[in-house]
Amino acid sequence: MAFRSQPSHLPLDSDSSTRFLPSIVALMVALLTFSIVGLAALHDSVGKWSGQIEGSLSIQVPPTGMADRDPEEREEALQATVDDIIEQLADMPGISRIEELSPETMSALLEPWLGPDEVVSELPIPRIIEITPETGFNFDALERRLGEIAPEAVLDDHRIWIERIADVAFSVELALITLIIVLFGATMLSVVFATRSGLSIHRTIIELLHLIGAQDSYIAGQFARHNLRLAFFGALIGLLIALPVSGVIAWLGMRAGWPIPTLVFSPLFIAIIIAIPFVVAGVAQMTAKRTVLRVLRRML
């Protein structure tokens, strides 16, 4: 077994340089795990948000030219316009649902900013019609038809916002991916530095081993197994630190009303998180072995 301690002619466990390797790897893996969790949460949340926006449209029917009317006449005129729009658009292809947002819902949405319902009812608030599109929906045809029915009505086009959300999400995701690559690279550089330091400390013993017939592959294997154990131990600590902290952040988000992304519960994501210590340890083993072989060719 690779993790089982094997007899070694090199006192690598007593190196002061390698004592810091688990701590460095633990820190890097914790940051790496945070970045992966954040990337998954961002990708999942933005996907849901974009899907919700793409799955609905809205029409605003403002009380244009009705500000001088009394509230009752204004509401009757607005209601007639809304009913006419719904009646004529309901049969258009690509529309699965069209209905008006109820005045009670509008009042509830506006109450935190405009006050109680009595105040809202006195204001010329536009009516909102919600549309759920389906296959075959044509935005331009709907916009032309709405212009013929009620020129003052405004069809909200969410595509611009979707593009902006997608651009911002792509930039943040790209930054997180870059951070993951940098953290992984920094972890491997730490392994390289620790290995080179160990080679310098044990140079005399390595030369003696060569004199008695030890091959470069044997010495490289000693360092590779040693760094494998240290990297795995450090990565495991980093993962055990990152997961509870991520859980606390998720709990705080739930208390604030943020939903937990479903992607973090997928088997693929769980497998990736579990595989982090093994991947880091395996790459550290290969990095240490290649570093030793390269340095030994120059030393001896």
C-alpha positions in Angstrom: 0.0 0.0 0.0 1.3 3.5 -0.9 0.2 5.0 2.4 1.8 2.3 4.5 5.1 3.3 6.0 8.0 1.4 4.4 11.6 1.0 5.4 13.7 4.0 4.2 17.4 4.7 4.2 16.6 8.4 4.2 15.5 10.1 7.4 12.9 12.2 5.7 10.5 12.3 8.7 13.0 14.4 10.6 13.3 17.1 8.0 12.2 20.5 9.3 11.3 21.5 5.8 8.7 18.8 5.3 7.0 19.5 8.6 5.4 22.6 7.0 4.2 20.8 3.8 1.0 19.4 5.4 0.1 22.9 6.7 0.6 24.5 3.3 -1.3 21.8 1.5 -4.1 22.0 4.0 -4.5 25.8 3.5 -4.4 25.4 -0.3 -6.9 22.6 -0.3 -9.3 24.5 1.9 -9.1 27.5 -0.4 -9.4 25.1 -3.4 -12.6 23.5 -1.9 -14.1 26.9 -1.2 -13.5 27.9 -4.8 -15.1 24.7 -6.1 -18.1 25.0 -3.9 -18.5 28.6 -4.8 -18.2 27.8 -8.5 -20.8 25.1 -8.3 -23.2 27.3 -6.3 -22.8 30.2 -8.7 -23.3 28.1 -11.8 -26.4 26.4 -10.3 -27.9 29.7 -9.0 -27.4 31.7 -12.2 -28.8 28.8 -14.3 -32.0 28.7 -12.2 -32.3 32.5 -12.3 -31.8 32.7 -16.0 -34.3 29.9 -16.5 -36.9 31.7 -14.5 -36.4 34.9 -16.4 -36.5 33.1 -19.8 -39.6 31.3 -18.7 -41.7 34.4 -18.2 -42.5 37.7 -19.8 -44.5 40.7 -18.6 -46.5 43.5 -20.1 -46.9 46.8 -18.4 -50.1 48.7 -19.1 -49.5 52.2 -17.8 -52.4 54.6 -17.1 -51.3 56.9 -20.0 -53.5 60.0 -20.2 -55.5 59.0 -17.2 -53.8 60.9 -14.4 -56.6 63.6 -14.4 -59.4 61.0 -13.9 -60.7 59.9 -10.6 -59.4 56.5 -9.3 -62.6 54.6 -10.2 -62.7 55.7 -13.8 -59.0 55.1 -14.2 -59.2 51.6 -12.9 -62.2 50.8 -15.2 -60.3 52.1 -18.2 -57.2 50.2 -17.3 -59.1 47.0 -16.7 -60.8 47.3 -20.1 -57.4 47.6 -21.8 -56.0 44.7 -19.8 -58.9 42.5 -20.7 -58.7 43.4 -24.3 -55.0 42.6 -24.4 -55.4 39.2 -22.7 -58.4 38.3 -24.9 -56.5 39.0 -28.2 -53.1 37.6 -27.2 -54.4 34.4 -25.6 -54.8 32.6 -28.9 -51.3 33.5 -30.3 -49.0 30.5 -30.9 -46.3 30.1 -28.3 -48.2 31.4 -25.3 -49.1 28.8 -22.8 -50.4 31.1 -20.1 -51.4 34.8 -19.9 -53.0 36.4 -16.9 -53.1 39.7 -15.1 -51.2 40.2 -11.8 -53.9 40.7 -9.3 -54.2 44.2 -7.7 -53.8 42.5 -4.3 -50.5 41.1 -5.4 -49.4 44.4 -6.8 -50.3 46.1 -3.5 -48.4 43.6 -1.5 -45.3 44.1 -3.7 -45.5 47.9 -3.5 -46.5 48.2 0.2 -42.9 48.1 1.6 -42.0 51.2 -0.6 -45.3 53.0 -1.0 -47.2 52.2 2.2 -50.6 50.6 2.8 -53.1 49.7 0.2 -55.1 52.9 0.7 -52.1 54.9 -0.6 -51.4 52.6 -3.5 -55.0 52.7 -4.7 -54.7 56.5 -5.1 -51.7 56.3 -7.3 -51.6 55.7 -11.1 -50.0 52.3 -10.8 -49.5 50.4 -14.1 -51.2 47.0 -14.5 -49.0 43.9 -15.1 -49.8 41.0 -17.3 -47.7 37.9 -17.0 -47.0 35.6 -20.0 -45.5 32.1 -19.9 -44.1 31.3 -23.4 -43.7 27.8 -24.9 -42.3 26.2 -28.0 -43.0 28.3 -31.1 -43.0 31.6 -29.2 -42.1 34.6 -31.4 -41.2 37.7 -29.4 -41.2 40.1 -32.4 -44.7 38.9 -33.5 -46.0 39.4 -29.9 -44.4 42.9 -29.8 -46.1 43.9 -33.1 -49.5 42.5 -32.0 -49.3 44.3 -28.7 -48.5 47.6 -30.5 -51.6 47.2 -32.6 -53.8 46.5 -29.5 -52.4 48.9 -27.0 -49.6 51.2 -28.2 -49.0 52.5 -24.7 -48.3 49.0 -23.3 -44.7 48.0 -22.8 -43.4 44.4 -23.3 -40.5 43.8 -21.0 -37.7 42.0 -22.9 -35.6 40.1 -20.4 -33.1 38.9 -23.0 -30.8 41.9 -22.4 -30.7 41.1 -18.7 -30.1 37.5 -19.4 -27.1 38.4 -21.6 -25.7 40.6 -18.9 -26.2 38.0 -16.2 -24.6 35.4 -18.4 -21.6 37.7 -19.1 -21.1 38.5 -15.4 -21.5 34.8 -14.4 -19.0 33.7 -17.1 -16.5 36.3 -15.9 -16.9 35.2 -12.2 -16.8 31.5 -13.2 -13.7 32.1 -15.3 -12.0 33.9 -12.3 -12.9 31.0 -10.0 -11.5 28.5 -12.4 -8.3 30.5 -12.7 -8.1 30.7 -8.9 -8.5 26.9 -8.7 -5.7 26.4 -11.2 -3.5 28.8 -9.4 -4.1 27.2 -6.0 -3.5 23.7 -7.4 -0.3 25.0 -9.0 0.8 26.7 -5.8 0.3 23.4 -4.0 2.5 21.5 -6.4 5.2 24.2 -6.2 5.2 23.7 -2.4 5.8 20.0 -3.0 8.7 20.9 -5.4 10.3 23.3 -2.9 10.0 20.8 -0.1 11.4 18.0 -2.2 14.4 20.1 -3.3 15.0 21.2 0.2 15.0 17.5 1.3 17.5 16.7 -1.5 19.8 19.4 -0.3 19.6 18.3 3.3 20.3 14.7 2.5 22.8 15.2 -0.3 25.5 13.3 1.6 23.3 10.3 2.3 22.1 10.2 -1.3 25.7 10.2 -2.6 26.5 7.4 -0.2 23.5 5.4 -1.3 24.7 5.8 -4.9 28.1 4.5 -4.0 26.6 1.3 -2.6 24.5 0.8 -5.7 21.1 2.6 -5.1 19.4 3.6 -8.3 17.8 7.0 -8.9 14.4 5.4 -9.1 14.8 4.0 -5.6 15.7 7.4 -4.1 12.9 9.1 -6.0 10.5 6.5 -4.7 11.5 7.3 -1.2 10.7 11.0 -1.7 7.5 10.2 -3.6 6.0 8.0 -0.9 7.0 10.5 1.8 5.3 13.4 -0.1 2.3 11.2 -0.8 1.7 10.7 2.9 2.3 14.3 3.8 0.1 15.7 0.9 -2.7 13.3 1.6 -2.7 14.2 5.3 -2.6 17.9 4.6 -5.3 17.7 1.9 -7.5 15.7 4.3 -7.2 18.3 7.0 -7.9 21.1 4.5 -11.0 19.3 3.3 -12.2 18.7 6.9 -11.8 22.4 7.6 -13.5 23.6 4.4 -16.6 21.4 4.5 -17.9 22.5 8.0 -17.2 26.2 7.1 -19.1 25.8 3.8 -21.9 24.2 5.8 -22.1 27.1 8.2 -22.1 29.6 5.3 -24.9 27.6 3.7 -26.9 27.6 6.9 -26.5 31.3 7.2 -27.7 31.7 3.6 -30.7 29.6 4.3 -31.6 31.8 7.3 -31.3 34.8 5.0 -33.7 33.2 2.5 -31.1 31.9 -0.1 -31.9 28.5 -1.5 -29.2 25.8 -1.4 -28.0 25.0 -4.9 -29.1 21.5 -5.9 -25.8 21.0 -7.8 -23.9 20.6 -4.5 -26.0 17.5 -3.7 -25.3 15.8 -7.1 -23.3 12.6 -7.1 -20.7 14.1 -9.5 -20.1 17.1 -7.2 -19.8 14.9 -4.1 -17.4 12.6 -6.0 -15.2 15.6 -6.9 -15.0 16.8 -3.3 -14.2 13.4 -2.0 -11.5 12.9 -4.7 -9.6 16.1 -3.9 -7.3 14.6 -1.2 -6.5 11.6 -3.4 -5.9 13.8 -6.5 -3.7 16.2 -4.6 -1.7 13.3 -3.0 -1.3 11.5 -6.3 -0.1 14.6 -8.1 2.2 15.4 -5.2 3.7 11.9 -5.5 4.4 12.2 -9.2 5.7 15.8 -8.8 8.1 14.7 -6.1 9.3 11.7 -8.1 9.9 13.8 -11.3 11.6 16.5 -9.3 14.0 14.1 -7.6 14.9 12.3 -10.9 15.6 15.7 -12.6 17.7 17.0 -9.7 19.7 13.7 -9.3 20.7 13.8 -12.9 22.4 17.2 -12.2 23.8 16.3 -8.8 25.4 13.0 -9.6 
